[in-house]
Structure formats: structure tokens, C-alpha cells
Amino acid sequence: MGHAYSALLNFALARESGGRFLLRIEDIDQGRARPEFEAAIYEDLAWLGLEWETPVRRQSEHFEDYARALERLDEMGLVYACDCKRSDVMHFAAAHTDWPRDPDGAPLYPGTCRDKPRRPAREVLAHGGLALRLDMGKAAALAGAGLSWREWGGGDIPANPTQWGDVVLARKDTPASYHIAVVVDDALQGVTDVVRGRDLFNATSLHRLLHRLLELPEPRYRHHDLVLDEGGEKLAKSRGSETLRALRAAGAQAADIRKRLGF
């Protein structure tokens, strides 16, 4: 239901402004992507009455675009190879009282691999390196002061990318992170307005940093409220929330769902 709300809002705003409504399949994690999942997205959105431009951009078909962006950051001396596992970071944080955490609650990377000899980004991922991380200190210094974004109804919002620490931009099993992929996609697709859930509000600070470093155009942003269940939790399949397919099978009508979501 949450994704349905976001799609309906994007569609309505595109229609109102005379813009384009773009659908993107964010399947960079090929271990979790399935053709049937993609087909279900098309089926659900078509049932709701939405139309979108074709062909649809699949992130899994554009890893080379993301690799070029990573290489550019690498040439600027802003990425480094990291061989630490998630468990290594967790153990380090557990051993240090009040170790800082990022906006998603994960402990910040302690910089264990930051000062090791640099290796080319492609070489790292091709020869078994676990991950590529952004050197946040260097990146923020290079980007300079005054980083912000334009928020619908909120004016200019100061960006604070350093709250994310040295984020992972690529892993050997996922050659591009969500963060690097979406900023590259938005630029290549000519996206002018990004409309997404408030759970991604803090990520926008990191995205604006990448825009500036890669000299990409800055879109406007609108972070909408999330669709919550009766307990105030974000609707999610992992918590047993009803899917559109299940509601449809139970006899729900598209008009009823749109009305329930405010459309």
C-alpha cells in the first residue's frame, strides 16, 4: 500500500504539472530480484489505472553507468577498498560506548581500511574486494559549504551528509549501491522532481553530496508521509501488511484503494 500511495502521488503530480511519470525497476540486488516480482509491479500499477513511459529502466541493465560514476569518484581520490564485514563493524561498535550511528541506526564505519594503499575501483570489485566506501571526510571537504536541497513546501533544507560516515557505494555482490544508482539514473533520465517517502529524507543529504561531486543536475524533492498501520508502523510485507494482489484477490476494487489512499 505504501508503494501504491507513492506511485499514485507521483502520477498525479506529473499529470498536474504536465510532466512525465517514470517507472524504474530498482533491481541492483540481483540475489533478491525475480521476474515475477517485476511483473507484479506492472500488474498492480496498471490495475490502479497508472500509465508510464516505456521502455522501463532496469538498474540491472545499467551497471556500466554506475561503474563510470564510481571511477570518477575514484579518480578524485574519494573511494577506497574495504575488506571489513558487517559483523566486524558491529563488533567494533559494541566494544565502544556510545559509538555513533547513521540515520538508519547502523553503526558508523570506524575507518579501519581508509588509509590502506589505494586500488582502482574496478580492480577491487573484480578481484574479490568486499566493498568500495566513500571517504566522507575528503568528499565533504571537496564539496564545500552550502550544500542543501529544495524541498516542496519546506524551502531550502541544509544537507548533512557526514551523518552517514564512510558509506558503501558498491559491493562485490552488488556492484552499485542504491545511493549511487539513483543519482545517476535521475540525471540520465532527466528527472526534475523526486517524490518519495519520508523514510528517505535523510538519504537526500548523501544524494546531494553525490550530485555536487559528480556535477549532476539537482532535482527538487518532495518527501511524503508514510502509510502506517493501526499501530503506527510503516506498512511492509515483512510485517504481514496486505499486498495489493491480496486485496485484489479478496474482491477490492481499484477505485476503493485509490479513495482509501486519498486519490
N, C-alpha and C positions, 0 to 999 in steps of 0.2 A: 504493500500500500504506500509505503514511503517513496519508493521509486516511481509509482504511478502519479503521486502528487507532484513530484519534481518534474516529471515529463509533461504533465498537463499544464503546469505553470510555465515551463519553457515554451510550450506550444502556443499558449495564449498570449504570452508577451511577444513572441515572434510575429504572430498574426496582427496584434495591435500596433506594432511598430513598422510593419511592412518588411520585416526581416526574414531570415532563413532559419528553419528549425533543423538542426543537425543531430543525427543519432550516431553515436560512436560505440563500438564494441571494445571495451577495455579488458582485453584478454591477455595481458602480458604474462600473467602467471599461467603458463601452459599446463602445469600439473593439475590445475583446477578447472580449466576451460573445457567445455564439452559442446559439440554441435547442437545437442538437444537444448542446452541452456540458452544458446543464442536464438534458436528457433522459438523458444518460449517467450523471449523478449519481444520478437516481432509479432507473435500471436497476441500477446497481452496488449501491446500498444495499438495494434490495428483494431482490436476489439473495443478499445476505448475511443476509437474514432480518430486517432492521430495519423498524420501522413508525414513522411520525411523524404529528404533527398537521397537519391541513390547514385552511385554505389555507396554503401555504408563503409566508413573507415574502420578497419580492424587493426588494432595496435600490433597484433602478432605478425602482420604483414609489413611492418614499418620499423623493424628493429634497426635497420641501417640508418634511418633518420636520427634515432636516439643515439646510436653509436657515434655519429658525427658530432652531435652536441657534446657528448662525453669527451670526445677527442679534443674539442675546442677548450673545454674546461681544463683538460689535462695539459694542453699546450700553455695554458695560463698558470700552471703550477698549483691548481686548486683541488685536485683529486689525488688520492693515494690508495694503494692497495691495503686491504685489511684481511688478516687471516684469523681474526677472533671470531669465535662462535657466539651466538646469543647467550648461551649459558655462561661463557666467560664474563660477559658484561654484567649479567645478573649476579654472578658470584662476587665480582668486584664491588658492585653497588651494595650488596648485602653486608660486605665487610667494612663499609664506610658509613657512619651515621649521617643521616640526612643528605645522602647523595642526591644531587638534583635530577629531576625527571622532565621529560618533554611534555608538551600539552596532551599527548595521548596516554601519559602515565608511565612510559618506558624510561628506564634509567639512561641518562646521557652517556655516550661513549667516552671512556676516560682517556682516549688518545694514545693507547698502547702502541699502535702501528704508525702513528703520524710522522715520526721522524726517521723511519726506516728509509733506505735508499729507494728512490722512485723508479717505477717501471711503467712503460707505456700502457695505457688503459686497455687496449685490445689484447696485449700480451698477457696482462693479468687474468682476464676472463678466459682467454683461450688456453691457458696453461694451469688451470686449477686454482687460481686465487679465489678466495671465498667472496670478496666484495670490493667495491670501489666506494670510498667515502669522500664527501666534500669537506675540505679543510675550512670549517666555518669561520675561524678567526681571520684567515687570509681573505676569504671570499667577502666577508662583511667589510673588511678594511678597503678592499678594492672597489666595492660597490659605493662606498662613501655614505655620507649622511643624507637625510631627507627622503628615505625610502618609504613609500606609502602606497595605498590603493584607493580607488574611488568606489565607495560603497553606496548602493542605491538607498536613498533615504538617510544616509549617515555621513555624507561628505567624505573628506579625506581621512583615512584611517592610518595611523602610523604603523609601519611594519616592524616586526621584531623577530627576524629570522634566527638570531642567536639562541633563542629559547629551544631550538631543535638540536643544537650541538652539531657534531660531525655526522650528518645523516648519510645513510646508504643511498647511493644513486644507481647502483647496479649490483647484481649478484651473479654468480656463475650459473645458477639455475633459472634466474630471471634477469636477462641482460639489460633491463631498464626498470627503474622504479616508477611508481605512479607519478611522482613529482616531476621527474624529467620528461616522462612521456606526455603528460597533459599540457605542459607549457609548449613543447614542440608541436604537438597536434594543434593546439589553439592557434599558434602562429601560422602553420601551414594551411589550415582550413579557413583562415581569415575571421576567426571568432572575435566579435567585438564586445559581447556580453556573456559572462559566465554566471549562470543561475544554478545554485546548488545548495545543499543542506548546511545548516549552521554548524554541523559537526566538522565541517572543513574550513571553518572561519580562520582558525589559527594556521592552517596549512598555507593560506594565502600569503602570509609573510614570507614563507620559503619560496613560493612561486614567484613573488615579485622580485626576490633576490636573483632567481634564475633568469627572469626576464632581463634584468639590468646587465647581468654578467654576459648573457648571450646576445644582448642587443635585440631583443624580441619586442614586438609591439605590446603595449599594456591594454588589456581589456578592462571593461567595467565589471563590477561584481555585485551580485545580489545573493546573500545567504539567507535562505528562508528557514522558518521554524520547522522543526521535525514533527512528523506524525507520531504521536505517542499512544501507548495502550492505556488501559484504565489505571494501571499502576504508575503511570508517568514514565515508563521505559520506552526507548525507541523501538518501533516495530521491526522485527527481524525474524527470518525463517528459523534461525538458530534457537530462538526462544519460543518457537511454536506459533508465531503470528500467522494469520491466514494469508495465503497467497491469492493472487487474482485468479489463478487457474482453479483453486479450490472453491472460491466464491462463485466463479462462473459455473462450475460443475454442480454447485448447490442451488443453481437457479437465479443467481443475481443478474441483474441487467446492467449494462454499461452506464445507462443514464443514472441509475441509482448510485453507482460508485462515484461517478462524476459529481453528483449532487452532494454525496457524503463528504467529498473532499473539497467542496466549495466551488465547483465548476459546473 
